[in-house]
Amino acid sequence: MNIFKKIKSSLTDVKNEAKKVTWPSKKITIKDSFIIIVISLTTAAFLGGVDYVLSLIIENIYTA
């Protein structure tokens, strides 16, 4: 089997498998994206706060 037949076969398999996938609805995708954004922003704020507090502690240790 030459390379072009292998590529064509692989692409056909991918196309057939993609048809079997159950894709989420637009509503679910938007809801899940919103949840991910909120969790990411919350995590970023928490880590930023921890970084700020630790920086203050380290700064006070070195200036003391």
N, C-alpha and C positions, 0 to 999 in steps of 0.2 A: 504494500500500500504506500503510495507516495505521499509526500508532505501535504499537498493540496487536498487530497482526499481525507487525510486525517483532520486537517483544519475544518473542512466542510462538515465532517461527521461530528466534530466537537461542537461547532456552532449550532448544528441541528439539535444536538442533545441539550445544549444550554437553552435554546428556544423552547423545546418541549418541556423541560423542567420548569422554566419561568411561567409557563401556562398553568402549571399545577399549584403554584404558590397562591395562598390566600392573602391578598393584600389588605391592610387595614383601611377603614374608611377615612375620608378627609377629616371628619369630626374627631375620631380617635387619634389621628396623627397630630392634629393641632393641640388637643388636650395633652397628649404625651410630651410634645415639644415644649409646651408651656411649663409642665411639671419639671422637665429637665432644666429649663432656663432658670426657674425659681430655685431649684436645688443648687445649681451652679453658682448663682449669685449669693445665696445664703452661705455656701461653703467658702466662697471668696471673701465675703465680709467677715466670717468667723476667723479664717486664717489671717486675714489682714489685721484684725484686732489682736490676735495672739502674737503676731509679729511685732506689732506696735508695743504691746505690753512687755514682751521680752526685750525689745530694743531699749525701752526705758530702764528696765532692771539692769541690763548689762551696762548701759551708760552710767547709771548710778554707782555700780560696782567699781568701774574704772575711774570715776571722778572722785570717789570717796577717799 
